[in-house]
Amino acid sequence: MIRVSILGGSGYGGGELLRILLGHPAVEVSQVTSRSLAGKPVSRAHPNLRGATPLRFTDPDDLGQCDLLFAALPHGEAARRWDDLAPLAERFIDLSADFRLDDPAIHARHYGEHPRPDLLGRFAYGLAEVNRDAIRDATHVAAGGCNATVSILALAPLYEAGVVHRDRTVVDVKVGSSEGGAQPNEGSHHPIRSGVVRPYKAVGHRHTAEVEAVLSRTGDARVHLSVTAVDVVRGAAALAHVFLTEPLAEKDVWGILRSRYGAEPFVRLVAERSGAFKLPDPKLLAGTNYCDVGFELDPLSDRLVVIAAIDNLVKGSAGQAVQAMNIMMGWDERAGLAFPGLHPV
């Protein structure tokens, strides 16, 4: 049993971490912080946890020692506070974008100048399916972004197999409103947000850097990523258009996907060819750590469309972080993460 704490526990990511960790067989949650809600029950921010725990929020200034510290702070905060945070725990998992990129210049291009560029490269990228060995040996992990996660899981097998043009990939990710976080803004005001299909980042989305960094491990990669907000709360669905370097039949694509993901505990291949659920749908994944992957071949061209879906708050954030913790600690990767989803919802 290890003692873990959550820094920044009143947001959606912190709430999902708490929900998952309360059911983890090898974890005791010692503290959950919130400056604005210090002293209040955690159910004040997360009403789904009523009766599930007696924990109350702690002021961040009163955070004590633990075995592993999860940080679910706004981007930039963990890096700025690093000198205060580092002594609190031997192991550290960050859910923000502060430590995902190794190159300070690339980070600056997408997020602005990094407050502690000396820390870049010290964190293992937290997506287990592409970085398991590094996570196993790491004490510091940076969980991947949700749009990057779903895009990488759609594309990695094909890039690794060398069957697609590495500079012609177009990915359209559709995401729910929870990606914007718990704090409302002009775009999340209900009359503005309701019913939308809004391309809010047609070009230049900052998660592109993560996708290209991972895919470039097997050669140069250029990915054209667009993100569209849709009228759901949870979920991210990627439609990845790749162009084949050689003709492939459906059985060939299935062979590539099964070879790559057959042993992965949290990637499910969607093989149905008829019915309402013949392609991945994030609705079926709410609350789960799974990524569903499927595809369709264009019979009139060299285009292959790969579809991947996740819950952006779980596989795209908190669940990914818990999976990384399990790997770091040498536990079963599935510990605390076995929930298969609901149907109907």
N, C-alpha and C positions, 0 to 999 in steps of 0.2 A: 504494500500500500504506500503510495506517495501522496504528499501534500501539494496541491496546486492552488494558485490564485489567478484571478482574472482581473486585469487592469483595464478599466473602461467597460464595466459590465452592464451599463444601462442601455446600450444600443442594441440593434438587431443581432449583430455578430456576437456580442457578449452574451446576449440572451440565449442564442443557440448553443454557444459553448456551455453555458450553465446547464441547459436542458440535457445535453448529451452527457456531460460529466457527472451529473447527479445519478445517472444510471450506469456509470462505468464501474466494473467490479474491482478495479485496482486503484481507485482514486478517491481521495478525500478533498473536497473543495474547502479551503480554509478561509479565504477572503474573496470578496467581489467588490470592486470599488466603483464609486460614483460620487463626484464632488457635490453635485446638486441634490442628490438623494441620500446622502450619508445619514445613517441611523434608521432609514426606512426599510421595511421588508423588501426583498428583491421582487416580490410579486407586485409592488407598486409600478415597476416598469414592465414586468413580464407576468401579466395576469394568468397566463396558462400554467404558471408554477404555483398557484395558490394551493397550500397544503402539502406541497412536495418537499419543502425545505424550510427550516426556521432561519435561514441566513438573512442577514441584513446587510445593506450596503455599508462599506467602510470608506472613509475619506482617503483619497489616494496618498495623502501625506502620512497616513498611519499604516501604510502597507508594510507588512513584516516579511521575514524570511520564509521561503518555501522551497520545495524541491524543483518545481517547474513553474515558470511564470508565463501565462498567456497575456499578450497585449492586444487589445482591440480598440486602439485609440485612433483618432483621425490621422490622416497622412501627415507625416512630419513630426508628430509629437514624440514618438518613441525614440527617434534619432536625436532630437533635441534634449531629451531627458536621459540619455543613455548612461551617463556617468552616475546618476542616481539609481538607475534600474539594474545595472549590471551586477552589483554586489548582492542583490536580493535572492538570486537563484542561480544554480549551476546550469540549468537548462532554460532556454528562452524560445518561445514561438510567437512570432509577430504576424498579425493578420492584416497589417497595412501594407502600403507599397514601399515603405522606407528602405527595405533591404532586399528587394526582389532582383534588382539589377546590379551587376558587378561593375559596370563602367560608369564613372561619374559623369562623363560627357553625355551618354545616352540618357541617364537619369535626368540631367539638367534639361535636355531637350523636351522631355515629356512631363516633368514634374517641377522644374525649376532647380536652382542650385541646391545640392544636398548639404544639410547642416553639418554632417560628419562623414565626408567622403572616405575617411580612413577606415570606416566600418564596412564599406562595400566589398563584397567578395568573401566576407567572413560568415555569411549565412548560406545554408543549403536551401536551394529552391524546394518548396514543400510539396510538390505534386508527386506522390509516390510512384505513379505509373511511369514516370520518366526520370526519376531521381532517387530511387529507393536505396541504392547502395550508399550514396552520399548522406542521405538522411539518417541511415543506420549508424553512421560514424560521427554524426554531428552533435553538437550541444546547442547550436543556434540555428533556427529554421525560419524562413520567411514563406508563409503560405501564399500561393499564387492568386492572382485576381480572377474573379468569376468568369469574365468574358475570355480571358486568356486560357483558363482551365478547360472550358468547353471546346474552344477552338483547337487547342493542342491535342486533346483526346480524340477529336475528329480526324486530325491530320497526321499525327505522328506515325502511325503504321505505314502510311503510303509514302511519306518522306523517307522513312528508314528503309523501305523496300526499294526505293529508287525508281518508282514507276510513274512519277508525275513531274511535270515541268516545275522547277523550283522557283520560278519568278512569275508565275501566272495564276496564283491562288487568290481567290476572292471569297471572303467570309462575311456573311451577314448574320449578326447575332441579334436576336430579339429578346428583350429582358423585361422583367417585372419591376414594379415601383420600389420594392424593398432594396434594390441595388443602390438607390439614392440615400439610404440610411434613415435613421429614426427622426432626424431633425427636418421639419418641413421647409420647403422653399417655394419660390414662385411657381416653378414647374410642377410641384406636387399638390398644389391647391386643387381640391376636388373638381370644381368646374373646369379647370384647365386640363387636369390629368385624365378625367373620366372619358372612356371611349377612344383614347388616342391610339394611333399607329404613327409615332413621331420619330423620324430619323434624327436623333439628337447629336450624333457624331458620325457623319457620313464619311469623313476622312480624318486621319490623324489621331485615332483613339490611342490613348497612352498604353493600353494593354498590348498593342501591336508589338511593342519592344520585347515583351516576355515571350510572345509566340515565336517571333523570329529568333530570339536567343536560344530557345529550346530546339527548334527545327534546324538551326544552323549547326548543330553538333554533328550532323551527317553531311554537311555541305552548305553552301550559301543558300539563304532562303529569303524570299521577298513576299510578304503577305499583305494583301489589301483588305483591311478590316473596316467594316461599318457596323454601327450599333443602333438599333431602333427600340424605343420604348413602346411597350404595348400595355393594354389594360388588364394586367394580371398583377398580383402581389408578388408571388414567388415564381422563379423559373428563369432559365436562360437556355435558349435553343439556337444552335449554330447551323446554318446552311452553308456548307463549305464547297465551293466550286473549284475543282482541280481538273487539270488537263493532262491526259495520259501520254506518256512517251512511247507507248506501244499498245496495241489492241489487247483488251482484257475481257474475258467473259465473266459473268456473275460469279461463277464458281471460283475463279481466280481471285476476285476481290474478297469473297468470303474466306478463302484460304489465307490471304494476308491478314485479315482481321482476326480470324481464329488463332492463327499462329502467334499473333502479338498479344491478344487479350484473353486467350483461353484460360490462363491460370490467374487472371486478375480478379480479386474478390469483389471489386466494386465497379467493374465494367460489364454491362450486359448487352449482348448483340441482339438486335431486333430483326428476326428473320422472317416474320410473317409477310406474305405477299398479297393479302386481301384483308378487308375489314377496316374498322375505324382506328385500329392501333397498329397498323402495318409499318408505321414510322415512329421514331422517338417523339414523345410528348412530355414536356416538363410537368404537366398536371399530374401525371402518375408518379412523379418523383418527389413531391412535396414532403419535406421532413426527412428525406433519405440521403445517404451518402453515395448513391449509385449514379453512374453516367450510362445512359442508354445510347447505343450507336447503331445506325443503319445507313443505307445508301440506296441510290438509284442510278443506273447507267443511262446516259442519253444515247439512244440507238442511232441518232442522226449525226453524231459528232464524236470527238474524243473526250467529251466532258463526263466527269463522274461527280455526282453530288453526294457528299457525305453529310448525314444529319446526326447531330449529337445533342443531348438534352441533359440538364442537371437542375437541382435546386441550387440557386445561386448562394443561398445562405448556409448550405450544408456542404455539399461537395465543392462548391465554389468558395468556401470560407471556413466555417467552424468545424465541419466534419472532416475536411481535408487536414485541418490542424490537429484534430484528435487522432486521425489516422497516422500522421507524422509522429505524434507522441508515442503511439503504440509501437511504431518501428524503432524509434530512438530507445525505448525501454526494453526492447526485445520481446514484447508481448504479441499475442495474436492481433493482426491488423484489424480484425473485425470487432474487437472488444468495444462495447458500447455503441456500435454502429450498425447493428443487425436489422433495424427497422426497415421493412420492405416497401413501405408506402401504402396508400389507401386507394380503394376503388369500389364504388364511385366516390367522387368528392364533390 
